[in-house]
Amino acid sequence: MKKTWVIVGLVFPVILFICLCTGRYPIQPGHVAGLLLAPLGFENRFFVAPSDMMMIFWNVRVPRIILSIFVGAGISTAGAVFQALFRNPLAAPDILGVTAGSGFGAALAIMFLAPLAVVIQTSAFTFGITAVTLAYILASLSRDSSPSVLVISGIVISAIFQAGLSFIMYIANPYDQLAQIVFWTMGSFNTASWVKVRGTLPLLLPGILMIMIFSWRLNIMTQGEEDAESMGIHVVRWRIFYVLVSTLMVACSVSVVGNVAWIGLIVPHIARYLAGSEHRRLIPMTAILGGIFLMIMDTVARSVMLSEIPISIVTSMFGAPFLGYLVVSAGKARF
């Protein structure tokens, strides 16, 4: 187990450095090292970075990579939490409607409000939280407090918001608004900036840390409600806590970069294979692998073609085959 952590700890900075070098504007490894060391006071006598390289590196590539790391970590961590709470290896962060709600909010802002980034993000975040709140309200009307009722409520709310999104797309201007809505729903980091990094990290980083700190309760809750209650765990209260923190992370991520498909489903399984099912090890491993995975996917999305590929297309290329693997090996799933 320690060997696994050492390997992951060594792989992460190597991949990070490669991603800093890679893009439609490639930067040589020596130049990247010089750009990274310059702010620390280490001058490179053999290389002086031109202004355009400095601008691309520090104002475009670095904030984009930081944002992809934390968004990947946040969505993946939320996926691991939902898989534990609902005891379902196919549970994903959008199971309670946060993605559908955020998509509707973004489309609503593009269609009827000012199509500014801050307006779209605020609307997407608000409707993402609203969707999950409505799912909880609907589930509370049932006498059954089991997780399956909450999942069904989430499916109902998702369908409603998805219908609203489809209607907005139907009436949108196909030459302007529709293209913007479609591109947003497929996700992209092309608008990443230091402003978005500063606006996202205050929710993502504390959320990941809180899940890590209280991850040991997930081990008990995966055994069933009766067993958890017998050990002094208030299941409903802690379920609300985990869902609230995870929803905030997902809504924050989706509101900034749009929909990011599959990562919340597949990364927790990879982490479970490497670190085991004990959540005090699983959650940190999931966060690290999620950051690495989405950083790689975004580098592919911005590098392989002249025009940028939406991030969900790239992640789906890897996620769909992995889902097929889960279907085939469902009876052997480690959970």
BELKA-V465208 format. One record per pair of residues at least 24 apart in sequence whose C-alpha atoms are under 10 Angstrom apart, sorted by sequence separation. I is the first residue (numbers start at 1). J is the second residue. D is the distance in Angstrom with one decimal. If there is no record, write none. Layout:
i={I	I}
j={J	J}
d={D	D}
//
This chain:
i={100	101	102	103	104	133	214	218	266	267	32	99	101	102	103	105	132	267	27	98	99	101	102	131	132	264	267	26	98	100	101	102	104	130	131	215	263	267	25	98	99	100	101	102	214	263	27	98	99	101	102	131	27	97	98	99	101	131	211	263	25	97	98	100	101	210	211	263	25	96	97	98	99	100	210	96	97	98	99	128	94	97	98	127	211	260	96	97	98	207	210	211	21	25	96	97	210	20	95	96	97	98	207	208	23	94	96	97	207	208	22	96	206	207	21	96	207	20	204	207	208	19	20	203	204	207	19	206	20	204	205	20	203	204	19	203	204	202	203	201	203	204	16	200	203	204	263	266	16	202	203	260	261	262	201	259	260	261	262	200	201	258	259	260	261	262	263	266	267	16	199	200	258	259	260	261	262	263	266	269	96	97	100	104	257	258	260	261	262	265	266	95	96	100	200	260	261	262	263	264	95	96	97	98	101	104	105	108	112	200	260	262	263	266	95	96	97	100	101	104	107	108	111	199	262	265	266	269	277	278	95	96	97	100	101	103	104	107	110	111	219	261	262	265	276	277	95	96	97	98	99	100	101	102	103	104	105	106	107	197	219	220	261	276	86	87	91	94	95	96	97	98	100	101	102	104	105	107	108	111	112	196	218	219	262	266	273	86	87	94	96	97	100	101	103	104	107	108	111	196	218	219	262	272	273	85	86	95	96	97	99	100	103	104	107	110	111	115	216	217	218	272	95	97	98	99	100	101	102	104	215	216	217	272	86	94	97	100	101	104	120	192	215	216	269	86	97	100	104	107	111	112	115	191	192	214	215	216	269	110	111	188	191	214	215	269	110	111	187	189	190	212	213	215	216	110	187	188	189	211	212	215	111	185	187	188	189	211	212	215	107	110	111	184	187	188	212	213	107	110	184	186	187	188	212	109	184	185	186	187	188	211	212	107	108	184	185	186	187	211	106	107	110	117	184	185	186	187	209	106	107	121	183	184	185	186	208	209	212	183	185	208	104	107	181	103	106	107	118	147	209	103	106	117	146	208	103	104	103	102	103	100	99	147	146	145	147	136	136	190	189	188	189	132	133	190	132	189	190	188	189	222	133	188	129	132	131	132	129	190	128	129	132	189	190	68	128	188	190	68	129	188	189	190	67	125	128	129	187	188	189	125	128	129	186	187	188	65	68	125	127	128	186	187	188	64	67	125	126	185	186	187	188	63	64	66	67	71	125	126	128	183	184	186	187	64	65	66	67	70	74	124	125	128	183	185	186	63	64	65	66	124	125	127	183	186	61	63	64	67	68	71	74	75	78	124	125	126	60	62	63	64	67	70	71	74	77	78	81	121	122	124	125	60	61	62	63	66	67	70	73	74	77	121	124	125	60	61	62	63	64	65	73	76	121	123	124	59	60	63	64	67	71	74	75	78	85	121	122	59	60	63	67	70	71	74	77	81	84	85	87	88	121	122	124	58	59	63	66	70	73	77	84	86	87	120	121	58	82	84	85	86	87	120	121	81	84	85	87	118	121	70	80	84	85	86	117	118	83	84	85	117	96	99	102	106	98	102	106	85	93	97	98	101	102	105	96	99	102	103	98	99	102	103	106	85	86	93	94	98	102	85	93	99	99	103	93	94	98	99	102	103	82	85	93	94	102	81	85	93	99	100	82	99	81	82	99	81	99	78	81	82	78	81	82	94	80	78	79	94	78	93	94	77	78	92	93	76	78	92	93	94	75	78	79	92	93	94	74	75	77	78	92	93	74	76	77	91	92	74	75	76	90	91	92	74	75	90	73	74	75	89	90	92	75	89	71	72	74	75	70	71	74	75	89	90	89	71	72	83	71	82	83	70	71	79	81	82	79	80	68	71	75	79	80	83	67	71	75	76	77	78	79	80	83	75	76	77	78	79	80	81	72	75	76	77	79	80	67	68	71	75	76	79	80	67	73	74	75	76	77	78	79	72	73	76	77	80	72	75	76	80	75	76	84	73	72	76	84	81	80	80	81	80	79	77	78	77	80	76	77	79	80	77	78	76	77	78	73	76	77	73	75	76	77	73	74	75	76	77	73	74	76	77	72	73	74	76	72	73	75	76	71	72	73	74	75	70	72	73	74	76	69	70	72	73	76	69	71	72	73	75	69	70	71	72	73	69	70	72	73	68	69	70	72	68	69	71	72	67	68	69	70	71	66	68	69	70	72	65	68	69	65	67	68	69	67	68	65	66	68	69	65	68	64	65	68	65	90	64	65	64	90	89	90	61	90	89	89	89	89	88	87	84	83	8	5	4	5	4	1	2	1	1	16	23	24	5	12	16	19	23	8	12	15	19	22	23	26	15	18	21	22	23	24	25	9	12	13	16	19	20	23	24	1	5	8	12	15	16	19	22	23	24	4	8	11	15	18	19	22	23	24	23	24	24	8	19	24}
j={124	125	126	127	128	157	238	242	290	291	57	124	126	127	128	130	157	292	53	124	125	127	128	157	158	290	293	53	125	127	128	129	131	157	158	242	290	294	53	126	127	128	129	130	242	291	56	127	128	130	131	160	57	127	128	129	131	161	241	293	56	128	129	131	132	241	242	294	57	128	129	130	131	132	242	129	130	131	132	161	128	131	132	161	245	294	131	132	133	242	245	246	57	61	132	133	246	57	132	133	134	135	244	245	61	132	134	135	245	246	61	135	245	246	61	136	247	61	245	248	249	61	62	245	246	249	62	249	64	248	249	65	248	249	65	249	250	249	250	249	251	252	65	249	252	253	312	315	66	252	253	310	311	312	252	310	311	312	313	252	253	310	311	312	313	314	315	318	319	69	252	253	311	312	313	314	315	316	319	322	150	151	154	158	311	312	314	315	316	319	320	150	151	155	255	315	316	317	318	319	151	152	153	154	157	160	161	164	168	256	316	318	319	322	152	153	154	157	158	161	164	165	168	256	319	322	323	326	334	335	153	154	155	158	159	161	162	165	168	169	277	319	320	323	334	335	154	155	156	157	158	159	160	161	162	163	164	165	166	256	278	279	320	335	146	147	151	154	155	156	157	158	160	161	162	164	165	167	168	171	172	256	278	279	322	326	333	147	148	155	157	158	161	162	164	165	168	169	172	257	279	280	323	333	334	147	148	157	158	159	161	162	165	166	169	172	173	177	278	279	280	334	158	160	161	162	163	164	165	167	278	279	280	335	150	158	161	164	165	168	184	256	279	280	333	151	162	165	169	172	176	177	180	256	257	279	280	281	334	176	177	254	257	280	281	335	177	178	254	256	257	279	280	282	283	178	255	256	257	279	280	283	180	254	256	257	258	280	281	284	177	180	181	254	257	258	282	283	178	181	255	257	258	259	283	181	256	257	258	259	260	283	284	180	181	257	258	259	260	284	180	181	184	191	258	259	260	261	283	181	182	196	258	259	260	261	283	284	287	259	261	284	181	184	258	181	184	185	196	225	287	182	185	196	225	287	184	185	185	185	186	185	185	236	236	236	239	240	243	298	298	298	299	243	244	301	244	301	302	301	302	335	247	302	244	247	247	248	247	308	247	248	251	308	309	188	248	308	310	189	250	309	310	311	189	247	250	251	309	310	311	248	251	252	309	310	311	189	192	249	251	252	310	311	312	189	192	250	251	310	311	312	313	189	190	192	193	197	251	252	254	309	310	312	313	191	192	193	194	197	201	251	252	255	310	312	313	191	192	193	194	252	253	255	311	314	190	192	193	196	197	200	203	204	207	253	254	255	190	192	193	194	197	200	201	204	207	208	211	251	252	254	255	191	192	193	194	197	198	201	204	205	208	252	255	256	192	193	194	195	196	197	205	208	253	255	256	192	193	196	197	200	204	207	208	211	218	254	255	193	194	197	201	204	205	208	211	215	218	219	221	222	255	256	258	193	194	198	201	205	208	212	219	221	222	255	256	194	218	220	221	222	223	256	257	218	221	222	224	255	258	208	218	222	223	224	255	256	222	223	224	256	243	247	250	254	247	251	255	235	243	247	248	251	252	255	247	250	253	254	250	251	254	255	258	238	239	246	247	251	255	239	247	253	254	258	249	250	254	255	258	259	239	242	250	251	259	239	243	251	258	259	242	259	242	243	260	243	261	242	245	246	243	246	247	259	246	245	246	261	246	261	262	246	247	261	262	246	248	262	263	264	246	249	250	263	264	265	246	247	249	250	264	265	247	249	250	264	265	248	249	250	264	265	266	249	250	265	249	250	251	265	266	268	252	266	249	250	252	253	249	250	253	254	268	269	269	252	253	264	253	264	265	253	254	262	264	265	263	264	253	256	260	264	265	268	253	257	261	262	263	264	265	266	269	262	263	264	265	266	267	268	260	263	264	265	267	268	256	257	260	264	265	268	269	257	263	264	265	266	267	268	269	263	264	267	268	271	264	267	268	272	268	269	277	267	267	271	279	279	279	282	283	283	283	282	283	283	286	283	284	286	287	285	286	285	286	287	283	286	287	284	286	287	288	285	286	287	288	289	286	287	289	290	286	287	288	290	287	288	290	291	287	288	289	290	291	287	289	290	291	293	287	288	290	291	294	288	290	291	292	294	289	290	291	292	293	290	291	293	294	290	291	292	294	291	292	294	295	291	292	293	294	295	291	293	294	295	297	291	294	295	292	294	295	296	295	296	294	295	297	298	295	298	295	296	299	298	323	298	299	299	326	326	327	299	330	330	333	334	335	335	335	335	335	274	274	274	275	275	274	275	275	276	291	298	299	281	288	292	295	299	285	289	292	296	299	300	303	293	296	299	300	301	302	303	288	291	292	295	298	299	302	303	281	285	288	292	295	296	299	302	303	304	285	289	292	296	299	300	303	304	305	305	306	307	292	303	308}
d={9.5	8.4	7.4	8.2	8.4	9.7	9.6	9.1	9.2	9.7	8.4	8.9	8.4	5.3	7.9	9.8	8.0	10.0	8.1	9.3	9.5	4.9	4.3	6.4	9.1	8.1	7.9	9.6	8.7	8.7	4.3	8.0	9.9	9.9	7.4	9.4	7.1	9.8	8.5	9.8	9.2	7.2	7.6	8.9	9.1	9.9	9.9	7.7	6.3	7.2	8.2	9.4	8.7	9.7	4.3	9.5	5.3	7.9	9.5	8.0	8.2	7.2	6.4	7.8	8.2	10.0	7.3	7.6	9.4	9.5	8.8	8.0	8.7	9.9	9.2	9.9	9.1	5.8	9.6	9.8	9.7	5.6	5.9	9.2	7.8	9.1	7.5	5.9	9.4	9.6	8.1	8.3	9.1	9.8	5.6	9.4	10.0	7.9	9.3	9.1	9.1	9.7	9.6	8.5	8.6	9.5	9.3	7.6	5.8	8.5	9.4	6.6	9.2	7.2	9.2	8.7	9.7	6.8	9.2	7.9	8.2	8.8	7.2	9.0	9.2	6.6	9.5	9.4	9.9	8.1	8.8	7.8	7.3	5.4	7.8	6.4	8.6	10.0	9.8	9.6	9.9	7.6	8.2	8.8	7.2	8.0	9.1	9.9	9.6	10.0	9.3	9.1	8.1	7.9	9.3	9.5	6.5	5.0	10.0	6.5	9.7	9.6	8.3	5.1	8.0	9.9	6.9	8.9	9.4	9.5	9.0	7.2	9.0	6.8	8.9	9.0	6.3	8.6	6.5	9.7	7.6	9.4	10.0	9.9	9.1	9.0	9.6	6.3	6.3	8.0	9.4	9.3	6.3	9.9	9.6	7.5	6.4	9.4	9.2	9.8	6.6	8.4	8.9	8.7	8.3	9.7	9.0	9.1	9.7	7.8	9.0	8.3	7.2	6.9	9.0	7.4	5.3	8.4	6.9	6.0	9.2	8.0	7.4	9.1	5.3	9.3	7.7	9.3	7.4	9.6	9.5	3.9	6.8	5.4	9.6	8.1	7.0	6.6	9.7	8.8	8.2	7.9	7.8	8.5	8.2	6.4	6.1	6.6	8.4	9.2	8.0	7.9	8.9	8.8	7.9	8.8	9.6	9.0	9.4	9.4	6.5	9.9	9.9	8.9	9.1	8.9	9.4	8.6	6.9	8.9	6.1	7.7	8.6	5.6	9.9	6.5	8.4	10.0	7.2	9.1	9.8	7.1	8.8	6.2	9.3	9.3	9.6	5.9	9.9	9.4	7.6	4.5	5.7	7.6	9.5	4.8	6.8	9.6	6.7	9.5	6.7	8.6	9.0	9.9	7.8	7.6	7.4	10.0	7.1	8.2	9.3	5.6	6.8	8.6	7.7	9.3	8.6	9.0	7.9	8.5	9.0	7.6	8.2	9.3	9.6	9.3	9.2	9.3	9.7	9.7	8.9	6.1	9.4	8.4	9.2	8.6	8.0	9.3	8.7	8.2	9.8	8.3	5.6	5.9	8.9	8.2	9.1	8.0	9.8	9.2	9.8	9.9	9.4	8.7	7.9	9.3	5.6	9.5	8.6	9.8	6.4	9.9	7.9	8.4	8.9	9.3	6.6	8.6	8.0	8.4	8.3	8.1	8.0	8.9	9.9	8.9	9.7	9.0	5.6	9.6	6.6	7.2	9.6	9.1	9.0	5.4	8.5	9.4	8.8	9.7	8.6	7.6	8.6	9.5	5.5	6.4	9.1	9.6	8.8	7.1	9.5	9.1	4.1	8.1	6.1	9.7	9.7	9.1	6.5	4.7	8.2	7.6	6.7	8.6	9.2	7.6	5.6	5.6	5.7	9.3	9.9	5.7	9.9	8.9	5.2	5.3	7.1	8.5	9.6	7.5	8.9	10.0	8.5	7.2	8.5	8.2	8.5	9.0	9.5	9.6	9.9	8.5	9.5	8.4	9.8	8.5	7.9	8.7	9.5	9.6	9.9	9.7	8.6	10.0	8.4	7.6	8.0	9.4	6.3	9.2	9.8	9.4	9.2	9.5	9.2	8.1	9.1	9.1	10.0	9.4	7.3	8.2	10.0	8.8	9.3	9.8	8.7	9.2	8.3	8.7	8.9	8.8	9.9	9.4	8.8	7.5	10.0	9.9	7.0	7.9	8.0	7.1	9.9	9.5	9.7	9.8	8.6	8.5	9.0	7.4	9.4	7.9	8.4	9.7	8.1	9.9	8.5	6.7	9.3	5.2	7.6	8.4	5.5	9.4	9.3	5.5	5.3	8.9	8.9	9.9	8.6	8.7	5.6	5.4	7.9	6.5	7.1	9.0	8.1	9.1	6.6	5.9	9.9	9.8	7.8	9.2	8.3	9.9	5.2	9.4	8.6	9.7	8.6	5.3	8.7	8.2	8.7	9.6	8.8	9.0	9.8	7.5	6.0	8.3	7.1	8.6	7.1	10.0	5.0	9.9	9.2	8.6	8.6	9.6	9.9	10.0	9.8	6.4	6.5	7.8	9.6	8.4	9.3	9.1	9.3	10.0	7.5	8.9	8.8	9.4	5.5	8.3	5.8	8.4	8.9	5.9	9.2	8.5	8.2	9.5	9.2	7.5	5.2	8.7	8.6	8.7	5.6	7.3	9.4	7.3	8.3	7.9	6.9	8.3	5.0	8.6	7.1	8.9	8.8	8.9	9.3	9.9	9.0	9.9	9.6	7.9	8.5	9.0	6.5	8.4	8.3	7.9	7.5	7.7	9.6	8.8	7.2	8.4	7.1	6.8	8.5	6.6	8.2	6.8	9.7	6.3	7.9	8.7	6.5	9.6	8.8	9.6	4.6	9.0	8.8	9.7	7.2	9.6	9.5	7.5	7.8	9.1	7.9	9.2	6.0	7.4	5.8	9.3	10.0	9.7	6.7	7.8	8.5	8.6	8.7	7.7	7.5	6.4	8.5	9.5	9.0	9.3	9.9	5.6	9.8	9.6	9.6	9.0	9.0	9.4	9.3	8.5	9.1	9.6	9.6	9.7	6.8	6.8	7.6	9.7	9.5	9.5	9.1	8.9	9.4	8.9	8.6	7.9	10.0	8.3	7.3	7.2	6.8	8.3	8.6	9.7	9.7	7.7	8.6	6.3	6.5	7.1	7.6	9.9	7.0	7.6	9.6	8.1	8.7	9.1	8.2	7.6	9.6	8.3	7.0	9.5	8.5	9.7	8.7	9.7	8.7	9.1	8.3	6.8	7.1	7.6	9.1	8.0	9.7	8.6	9.8	8.2	8.3	7.4	10.0	9.7	9.7	8.3	8.2	9.4	4.8	9.7	9.9	7.7	7.5	9.5	9.3	9.7	9.5	7.9	9.2	8.7	7.9	7.4	9.3	8.7	6.0	9.8	7.9	9.2	9.0	7.1	5.6	7.7	9.9	10.0	9.5	8.6	5.2	9.5	6.8	9.2	9.8	6.8	9.0	5.8	5.6	6.6	9.6	6.8	9.3	8.1	8.8	9.8	9.7	9.5	8.2	9.8	9.2	7.4	9.8	8.2	7.6	9.1	9.0	9.6	7.9	8.6	8.6	9.6	5.6	9.3	8.5	8.7	8.6	9.5	9.7	9.6	8.1	7.3	9.5	9.2	8.6	4.4	7.8	8.5	9.1	8.6	9.8	9.2	9.8	6.8	5.9	9.4	9.6	9.6	6.1	7.3	9.4	8.6	8.3	9.0	8.8	7.1	4.2	9.9	8.2	5.2	9.4	9.1	9.1	5.3	7.3	6.7	8.2	9.1	9.4	8.7	9.1	8.2	8.7	9.2	9.6	7.3	9.1	6.0	7.4	9.2	8.2	9.4	6.4	9.1	10.0	9.9	9.6	9.4	9.2	9.7	9.0	9.1	8.8	8.1	8.3	7.0	9.9	9.2	9.3	6.2	7.4	8.9	8.2	9.0	9.3	9.1	9.5	9.9	5.9	9.2	9.6	6.1	5.6	9.0	9.6	6.2	9.3	9.4	9.2	8.4	9.0	9.7	7.1	6.7	8.2	7.8	9.4	4.1	9.7	5.4	7.4	6.2	7.6	8.3	9.5	8.5	7.3	7.7	9.3	8.3	8.2	4.6	8.2	9.7	8.9	9.1	4.6	4.7	9.6	8.3	8.2	4.5	8.3	9.9	9.2	8.3	7.1	7.6	9.0	7.2	6.0	7.1	8.4	9.2	3.8	9.5	5.2	6.7	6.4	7.9	7.6	9.1	8.6	8.2	9.0	9.3	8.9	9.0	6.4	9.2	10.0	9.3	5.9	5.7	9.8	9.6	5.3	9.3	8.7	8.9	9.1	8.3	9.0	9.7	6.1	7.2	8.9	9.2	9.5	8.1	8.4	8.8	8.4	9.6	8.3	8.6	9.4	9.7	9.7	8.6	7.8	8.9	7.4	8.6	8.1	8.6	9.2	9.8	8.9	7.0	8.4	7.7	7.9	9.5	6.8	9.0	10.0	10.0	9.7	9.9	8.2	7.9	7.5	6.8	8.7	8.6	7.5	7.1	7.1	8.4	9.2	9.8	9.4	9.9	9.0	9.3	7.0	8.7	9.0	9.0	9.5	7.8	9.1	8.9	6.3	5.4	9.7	8.2	8.2	6.6	8.6	8.6	6.2	9.0	4.8	8.2	9.8	8.2	9.0	7.8	9.4	9.2	7.1	8.3	8.3	9.8	7.4	9.5	9.6	9.9	9.6}
//
